């Protein structure tokens, strides 16, 4: 194989929220819309952000647009317990949800389920209810393939 498989559009999605006066955030490529008002994100159990998400929490999910590669890198490195990964990034707070202005899609979501998959016990699959969203149809999604230069 001369070229890496790009079977799906693996986007750069930021999940961010505030809990106990501390901001958590991370970049996630494993996201999927599963209904007209529900999305899933697969987050690694090593993730500090994932460890602090509970059923009933409201979080922000921002599907980044092209031109936001630096934000994807900043939120994709390190762990939230090691540093505030949102420092220097423009944010919009909506209650506990944190959104990234300029993203193609901005969603405020409520956590419905936190599942541990038997075949992937080191990951959490979260199901979210989309409470509200804003979408900029003029912008294109930032592809994880472009961030990683593959």
Protein Blocks (a to p, Z undefined) as FASTA:
>chain_A
ZZdcdfbacddddddddeehiacddddfbdcdfbfkbccddddfklmklmmpcehiacdd
ddddehilmmmmmmmgccfklpcfkgoiacddehjbccdehiabdcddddfbdcddfklm
mbccdddddfbdcddfkbccddfklmnoZZ
